[in-house]
Amino acid sequence: MFCASTASAEILRLDRAIVRALSANPSLAAAAAAELEARERRRVAEAGWFPRLELHEGWQRGNQPVFVFGSLLTQRRFTESNFAVNALTRPDPLDNFRAAVTIAQPLFDGGRARAAVQGADAGVSLAEAVRRDAAGEVAVAVARAYAQALAADASTRAAEAAIETAIADLARARARGDQGLATEADVLAIEVHLAEVRARQIAAAADARIARAALNRLMDTELDDAWDLVDETPPAAPADDETAVLGGRPDLAVAARRVDAADAEARGARAALLARV
């Protein structure tokens, strides 16, 4: 079972547990990767304003008369001998290699590139908000698991003390029973109470084990790692005005960024209806 405090266990304060979880939690690593992807998508969107250079290479082989005739002309290899009837109607197979370089510079796209960049900006803001929201959820989950572990440890200690008291009471009741000062029912009642206290102690120890395993999972450590938790009250965060309170709501920020992304997508859809030069 987990121990509330051991000589070899490392001391783990709540703030340190939150820092460890924020730096090692896999879900936050995934959110950070999504944010990096959104930033790269913005770079792709910005490329819509720059010229585009393309290299095309192709190869064809055939003996279809029109293909052979046109290929020879294109390759500037057409000679008088190719006017022969057999050469025109039954030409030998011909290979045609073609390479082309094209460059395109958008002059007017109806706002497509601007809408794409705005949408990418909204995507970056959304990814940042999602990452902050995930970090807040992890911090709350760590604080909850930490508090549950402390409460379970306290319950375990209380149950252990109650067990010692019940054992002493049972010993006194049996001694009084031997002296004829207590009945068998009195002894049985204390034995039942002792069994109930032991059951509470087992349940509390199990709750402590589960809470500590949850805490270790959030910090991405081994589930059976033991910590010496510190029972302290963290300072309350000031919330003097409504702006500060709403600014601390990552879920509202995520919703706002989703609205921005939807607006940018709508602008891009409208721009697609315009001509492109």
C-alpha positions as CSV (number, residue, x, y, z in Angstrom):
1,M,0.0,0.0,0.0
2,F,1.0,3.7,-0.3
3,C,2.3,5.4,2.7
4,A,1.4,8.9,3.5
5,S,4.9,9.8,4.5
6,T,8.0,7.7,4.4
7,A,11.6,8.5,5.2
8,S,12.8,7.6,1.7
9,A,9.9,9.3,-0.2
10,E,10.5,12.5,-2.0
11,I,8.6,15.5,-0.8
12,L,6.1,16.7,-3.4
13,R,4.3,20.0,-3.0
14,L,1.2,20.8,-5.0
15,D,2.8,23.5,-7.0
16,R,5.7,21.2,-7.9
17,A,3.3,18.5,-8.9
18,I,1.5,20.9,-11.2
19,V,4.8,21.9,-12.8
20,R,5.8,18.3,-13.4
21,A,2.4,17.5,-14.9
22,L,2.5,20.5,-17.2
23,S,5.9,19.6,-18.5
24,A,5.4,15.8,-18.9
25,N,1.7,15.1,-19.5
26,P,1.2,13.4,-22.8
27,S,-2.1,15.2,-23.6
28,L,-0.3,18.6,-23.3
29,A,2.5,17.3,-25.5
30,A,-0.1,16.5,-28.1
31,A,-1.7,20.0,-27.7
32,A,1.7,21.6,-28.2
33,A,2.3,19.5,-31.4
34,A,-1.1,20.6,-32.7
35,E,-0.2,24.3,-32.0
36,L,3.1,23.8,-33.9
37,E,1.2,22.2,-36.8
38,A,-1.2,25.3,-36.9
39,R,1.8,27.6,-37.1
40,E,3.2,25.6,-40.0
41,R,-0.2,25.8,-41.7
42,R,0.0,29.6,-41.4
43,R,3.3,29.5,-43.3
44,V,1.7,27.5,-46.0
45,A,-1.2,30.0,-46.2
46,E,1.3,32.9,-46.5
47,A,2.9,31.2,-49.5
48,G,-0.3,31.9,-51.5
49,W,1.0,35.5,-52.0
50,F,4.3,34.4,-53.6
51,P,5.1,33.3,-57.1
52,R,5.0,29.6,-57.8
53,L,7.6,27.9,-59.9
54,E,6.9,24.4,-61.2
55,L,9.0,21.9,-63.2
56,H,7.1,19.3,-65.2
57,E,8.6,16.3,-66.9
58,G,6.8,13.8,-69.1
59,W,7.5,10.8,-71.3
60,Q,5.3,9.2,-74.0
61,R,5.9,6.4,-76.4
62,G,3.6,5.4,-79.2
63,N,3.2,4.8,-83.0
64,Q,-0.1,6.6,-83.4
65,P,0.4,8.6,-86.6
66,V,-0.8,12.0,-85.3
67,F,1.3,11.6,-82.1
68,V,4.4,10.7,-84.1
69,F,3.8,13.5,-86.6
70,G,3.3,16.1,-83.9
71,S,6.2,14.9,-81.8
72,L,8.6,15.0,-84.7
73,L,7.6,18.5,-85.5
74,T,7.9,19.6,-81.8
75,Q,11.3,18.0,-81.6
76,R,12.3,19.7,-84.9
77,R,13.3,16.3,-86.3
78,F,10.7,16.2,-89.2
79,T,12.5,15.6,-92.5
80,E,11.4,14.9,-96.1
81,S,11.6,11.2,-95.5
82,N,8.7,11.5,-93.0
83,F,6.4,12.6,-95.9
84,A,6.5,9.1,-97.2
85,V,3.1,7.4,-97.1
86,N,4.3,4.5,-95.1
87,A,6.1,6.8,-92.6
88,L,2.9,8.9,-92.2
89,T,0.4,6.0,-91.9
90,R,2.5,3.4,-90.3
91,P,5.3,5.2,-88.3
92,D,7.7,3.4,-86.1
93,P,7.2,3.9,-82.3
94,L,8.6,7.2,-81.1
95,D,9.7,8.3,-77.6
96,N,8.7,11.9,-76.7
97,F,10.4,13.4,-73.6
98,R,9.0,16.8,-72.5
99,A,10.2,19.2,-69.8
100,A,8.6,22.5,-69.0
101,V,9.1,25.2,-66.4
102,T,6.2,27.4,-65.5
103,I,6.0,30.4,-63.1
104,A,2.7,31.9,-61.9
105,Q,2.3,35.1,-59.9
106,P,-1.2,35.8,-58.5
107,L,-2.4,39.3,-59.3
108,F,-5.9,39.1,-58.0
109,D,-7.5,36.2,-56.2
110,G,-10.6,37.8,-54.8
111,G,-9.2,37.7,-51.3
112,R,-8.6,33.9,-51.2
113,A,-5.0,34.3,-49.9
114,R,-6.0,36.9,-47.3
115,A,-8.8,34.7,-46.1
116,A,-6.5,31.7,-46.0
117,V,-4.0,33.6,-43.8
118,Q,-6.7,34.9,-41.6
119,G,-8.1,31.4,-41.2
120,A,-4.6,30.1,-40.4
121,D,-4.2,32.9,-37.8
122,A,-7.5,31.9,-36.2
123,G,-6.2,28.3,-36.3
124,V,-3.1,29.3,-34.4
125,S,-5.1,31.2,-31.8
126,L,-7.4,28.3,-31.5
127,A,-4.6,25.8,-31.0
128,E,-3.0,28.2,-28.3
129,A,-6.4,28.4,-26.5
130,V,-6.9,24.7,-26.7
131,R,-3.4,24.1,-25.2
132,R,-4.1,26.6,-22.4
133,D,-7.4,25.0,-21.7
134,A,-5.8,21.5,-21.6
135,A,-3.1,22.9,-19.3
136,G,-5.8,24.3,-17.0
137,E,-7.7,21.0,-17.0
138,V,-4.4,19.1,-16.1
139,A,-3.7,21.5,-13.3
140,V,-7.2,21.1,-11.9
141,A,-6.9,17.3,-12.2
142,V,-3.6,17.4,-10.4
143,A,-5.0,19.5,-7.6
144,R,-8.0,17.2,-7.3
145,A,-5.9,14.1,-7.1
146,Y,-3.5,15.7,-4.7
147,A,-6.3,16.7,-2.4
148,Q,-8.0,13.3,-2.6
149,A,-4.7,11.6,-1.7
150,L,-4.3,13.9,1.3
151,A,-7.9,13.3,2.4
152,A,-7.4,9.6,2.0
153,D,-4.2,9.7,4.0
154,A,-6.0,11.6,6.7
155,S,-8.8,9.1,6.7
156,T,-6.3,6.2,6.9
157,R,-4.6,7.7,9.9
158,A,-7.9,8.4,11.6
159,A,-9.0,4.8,10.9
160,E,-5.8,3.5,12.3
161,A,-6.2,5.5,15.5
162,A,-9.8,4.4,15.8
163,I,-8.6,0.7,15.4
164,E,-6.1,1.2,18.3
165,T,-8.9,2.7,20.4
166,A,-11.3,-0.1,19.5
167,I,-8.8,-2.7,20.3
168,A,-8.2,-1.2,23.7
169,D,-11.9,-0.9,24.3
170,L,-12.3,-4.5,23.3
171,A,-9.6,-5.6,25.7
172,R,-11.3,-3.6,28.6
173,A,-14.7,-5.0,27.7
174,R,-13.4,-8.6,27.8
175,A,-11.7,-7.9,31.1
176,R,-15.0,-6.5,32.5
177,G,-16.8,-9.5,31.1
178,D,-14.5,-11.8,32.9
179,Q,-15.3,-9.9,36.1
180,G,-19.0,-10.1,35.4
181,L,-19.3,-6.3,34.8
182,A,-20.1,-6.6,31.1
183,T,-22.2,-8.9,29.0
184,E,-21.3,-10.9,26.0
185,A,-23.4,-8.5,23.9
186,D,-21.2,-5.6,25.0
187,V,-18.1,-7.4,23.8
188,L,-19.8,-8.4,20.5
189,A,-20.8,-4.7,19.9
190,I,-17.2,-3.6,20.3
191,E,-16.0,-6.4,18.0
192,V,-18.5,-5.2,15.3
193,H,-17.3,-1.6,15.7
194,L,-13.7,-2.8,15.4
195,A,-14.6,-4.6,12.1
196,E,-16.3,-1.5,10.8
197,V,-13.3,0.6,11.6
198,R,-10.9,-1.8,9.9
199,A,-13.2,-1.8,6.8
200,R,-13.0,2.0,6.8
201,Q,-9.2,1.8,7.1
202,I,-9.0,-0.6,4.1
203,A,-11.3,1.6,2.0
204,A,-9.3,4.7,2.9
205,A,-6.0,3.0,2.0
206,A,-7.5,1.9,-1.3
207,D,-8.7,5.5,-2.0
208,A,-5.2,6.8,-1.2
209,R,-3.6,4.3,-3.6
210,I,-6.0,5.2,-6.4
211,A,-5.5,9.0,-5.9
212,R,-1.8,8.7,-5.9
213,A,-1.9,6.5,-9.0
214,A,-4.0,9.2,-10.7
215,L,-1.5,11.8,-9.6
216,N,1.4,9.8,-11.0
217,R,-0.4,9.2,-14.3
218,L,-1.0,13.0,-14.7
219,M,2.8,13.5,-14.1
220,D,3.6,10.7,-16.4
221,T,5.6,8.8,-13.8
222,E,5.3,5.2,-12.6
223,L,1.9,4.5,-11.1
224,D,3.4,3.1,-7.9
225,D,5.9,5.9,-7.2
226,A,5.6,7.1,-3.6
227,W,5.6,10.7,-2.6
228,D,5.5,12.6,0.7
229,L,2.6,15.0,0.1
230,V,2.4,18.3,2.0
231,D,-0.9,19.4,3.5
232,E,-0.9,23.2,2.8
233,T,-3.4,25.7,1.5
234,P,-2.3,27.5,-1.7
235,P,-2.8,31.2,-1.9
236,A,-6.1,32.2,-3.5
237,A,-5.9,33.9,-6.9
238,P,-7.2,37.4,-6.9
239,A,-10.3,38.1,-9.0
240,D,-11.2,41.7,-8.5
241,D,-13.2,42.4,-11.7
242,E,-15.2,40.6,-14.3
243,T,-12.6,41.0,-17.0
244,A,-10.0,39.2,-14.9
245,V,-12.5,36.4,-14.2
246,L,-13.4,35.9,-17.9
247,G,-9.8,36.2,-18.9
248,G,-9.1,33.1,-16.8
249,R,-11.7,31.0,-18.6
250,P,-9.8,29.1,-21.3
251,D,-13.1,27.5,-22.5
252,L,-14.5,30.9,-23.4
253,A,-11.2,31.7,-25.3
254,V,-11.5,28.5,-27.2
255,A,-15.1,29.3,-28.2
256,A,-14.1,32.8,-29.3
257,R,-11.3,31.4,-31.5
258,R,-13.7,28.9,-33.0
259,V,-15.9,31.7,-34.0
260,D,-13.0,33.6,-35.6
261,A,-12.0,30.4,-37.5
262,A,-15.6,30.0,-38.8
263,D,-15.7,33.7,-39.9
264,A,-12.4,33.2,-41.8
265,E,-13.7,30.1,-43.5
266,A,-16.9,32.0,-44.6
267,R,-14.7,34.8,-46.1
268,G,-12.7,32.2,-48.0
269,A,-15.9,30.7,-49.3
270,R,-17.2,34.1,-50.5
271,A,-13.8,34.8,-52.1
272,A,-14.0,31.6,-54.1
273,L,-16.9,33.1,-56.0
274,L,-14.8,35.9,-57.5
275,A,-12.5,35.7,-60.5
276,R,-8.8,35.0,-60.2
277,V,-6.1,36.7,-62.3
